[in-house]
Amino acid sequence: QVQLVESGGGLEQAGGSLRLSCAASRRTFGYFNMGWFRQAPGKEREFVAAISGSGLSTYYADSVKGRFTMSRDNTKATVYLQMNSLKPEDTAVYYCAGNRNSQSRVYSAMNDYEYWGQGTQVTVSS
């Protein structure tokens, strides 16, 4: 079993930046392909970004491409989501997700992920 704990959410003005972190409880973190998803009030959870276990591959939703950057530090068993040029439409609960697969690749579907964090709220004011 793996526990994922997100942090770094909060209230920010439009145009500002936030960095989310997601810490995993397993030392074999390098085998986990990771993703970030978000869910706004009244909307379905949607894909934001993904990174392969090796960290060599990343993939982003069109809505965040060029503004958000996902990275990982396997020595700290942590992934990050750097969010720049924030917009009010980025307001949502952000969830970290993990996929344990020997294949290091990116996944964008919710069903591909077995482990989920509890979420962290991001609110962007206009």
Secondary structure as GFF3:
##gff-version 3
##sequence-region A 1 126
A	DSSP	beta_strand	4	7	.	.	.	ID=ss1
A	DSSP	beta_strand	10	13	.	.	.	ID=ss2
A	DSSP	beta_strand	18	24	.	.	.	ID=ss3
A	DSSP	three_ten_helix	29	31	.	.	.	ID=ss4
A	DSSP	beta_strand	32	39	.	.	.	ID=ss5
A	DSSP	beta_strand	46	51	.	.	.	ID=ss6
A	DSSP	beta_strand	58	60	.	.	.	ID=ss7
A	DSSP	beta_strand	68	73	.	.	.	ID=ss8
A	DSSP	beta_strand	78	83	.	.	.	ID=ss9
A	DSSP	three_ten_helix	88	90	.	.	.	ID=ss10
A	DSSP	beta_strand	92	100	.	.	.	ID=ss11
A	DSSP	three_ten_helix	110	112	.	.	.	ID=ss12
A	DSSP	beta_strand	115	116	.	.	.	ID=ss13
A	DSSP	beta_strand	120	125	.	.	.	ID=ss14
###
